Structure formats: structure tokens, C-alpha cells
Amino acid sequence: MLTSILNHPLKHGAIAREVAENCDKSALGIIPQQIRGDLSNFSMNVMYGEVFDKCIGCSPHVAKAFKESPESFLIQACNNPDYLEDLTGITKLNA
């Protein structure tokens, strides 16, 4: 998936869509938003999700914290298991 994104003209701006056949394509094929595997039947599913402002991978809070201090961000994320959930507000959401 990373190689496909890097070969797309828009790079990480490639558009993911709900139907896999409608996703943007690179020379290597479609560029889905997610790929999920299922070991019980050895299958893979191309997934699409709506934007979630509390995503611990791509929310604006995470991106901002990483851009401001990448080293500090990584140290906190590795050493404190609750750091990303606290940063994004998931901790309060689950309370």
C-alpha cells in the first residue's frame, strides 16, 4: 500500500472510496484506505472509514503534536500507553 501511495501523483492525497474499484489507482493498482485480513478464512478486505477526529493515527491533534516535537512525541507514545488516547480525547470519550 505504501509503495502504491508513493507512486501516485498526489502521494498521500490519493482519494480512498467506499467501493474498492472506485479508489484512486497508481501503476501498482488501487490505493485503499485500509486493508484488513482475516486468518480464519485467509481473506483480505479493503476497508473505508469516515474521518474520526479522535483517531490515534491521523487526527489533527496527533499530527500537530508530531510536527511540533517529533522526538518528544515518539518518546511519549512509546513510554506512556495512554498518551495517544489522552491526546485525542478518547480517554474522556470512554469515561
Buried (B, 14 or more C-beta within 10 A) or exposed (E): BEEBBEBBEEEEEBEBBEEBEEBBBBEEEBBBBEEEEEEEEEEEEBEBEEEEEBBBEEBEBBEEBBEEEEEEBEEBBEEEEEBBBEBBEBBEEEE
